[in-house]
Amino acid sequence: MLGDFLKYQAQTTPHPLAMEVSHAEGSYIFDTKGKAYLDFVAGVSACSLGHKHPRVTKAIKDQLDKYLHVMVYGEYAQENAIKLSKLLASHLPDPLDTTYLTNSGTEAIDGAIKLARRFTGRSEIIAANHAYHGNTMGALSIMGYEERKQPFRPLLPDVKFIEFNNEANLDLITSKTAAVVLETIQGGAGFIEPTNGYLEKVRQRCNTVGALLVLDEIQPGFGRTGKLFGFEHYNCVPDILVTGKGLGGGMPIGAFTASNEMMSTLKDNPKLGHITTFGGHPVIASAALATLQEITESNLIESTLKKEQLIRETLVHPLIEDIRGRGLMLALMTPSAEVTNQIILDCQDEGLILFWLLFEPKAVRITPPLTISEEEIIEGCNKILKVLNKINVN
């Protein structure tokens, strides 16, 4: 299987981890040799409820017995897509009440950019250095990392960049700006949180000049930070909210949410201002609805902060310089990229899945399922400490 994987399936890096997966359940993934791996990554923050969660799999199977794809997005009323959008609205502050369901977070970012330009009549988009919002051409255009962008230029015009958490840059947001697009917590940069009321100040500046604020919650969203949405920590409500990853329960999904008034501008002049064939797919919407119901009806969000504290208390070692982030969106910081690489690769040998962050080579991603138990957290942390104790940095 591995040979065919490398030959016939397009690769994203020269050296994939190349685990041959047999099955997955709960907090574990099993390879074809029967070895169990404790999952501290959750499909890069996507599997909020772990693997094969019974409520999600039941929702999927129930929908399979009814119908699959029947029509392009926005034409037919389909029960679970409607229920999902309504449930999202019930958990969001005004005026965020209308959701466009997409196939991925990066597609939702592109939709948000289009919506901001359509609603404001302006073209300028401002994003942050070291930002990551996805890899479609629109999302790539607002990625704050030139090395990743240069081979694909030219990209979208009228895009400018500011430094995250740098208040002096806020004057760059002007009456020409359609939208400021920020991650609530910068992901690829190393799980950098806003400080000193930064998001509130961006919100105030946008209000002053008539620009929209778009917050990317593709990673922080759906309980991962100890609130349903990360922005709830920072007293800042966006005009457009972009979500994905953890909403799908392991299925591919994205969404952007705004006021009904704003979203209505995509309906006409021109018609079909944003369109997708498979957005709101009934099977995926069913999985997402079950996922959101489980997260909001259980104590998972509350327990996330307790689990964060357990990780911080357990992962104490001279080679751990810091643990960034919040809730179960954590980045273990090491002295060097070499140490980070050794931790990730050696932990896989020990039966623990860890991963990298895009732009911060010294960071180890720790984003387990919200459903992970305290016993499993201790098991995984002990594996990390075991590997760290074997590392010689001299």
Secondary structure, 3 states (H helix, E strand, C coil): CHHHHHHHCCCCCCCCCCCCEEEEEECEEEECCCCEEEECCHHHHCCCCCECCHHHHHHHHHHHCCCCCCCCCCCCCCHHHHHHHHHHHHCCCCCCCEEEEECCHHHHHHHHHHHHHHHHCCCEEEEECCCCCCCCHHHHHCCCCHHHHHHHCCCCCCEEEECCCCHHHHHHCCCCEEEEEEECCECCCCCECCCCCHHHHHHHHHHHHCCEEEEECCCCCCCCCCCCCHHHHCCCCCCEEEEEHHHHCCCCCEEEEECHHHHHHHCCCCCCCCCCCCCCCHHHHHHHHHHHHHHHHCCHHHHHHHHHHHHHHHCCCCCCCEEEEECCEEEEECCCHHHHHHHHHHHHHCCEECEECCCCCCEEEECCCCCCCHHHHHHHHHHHHHHHHHCCCC
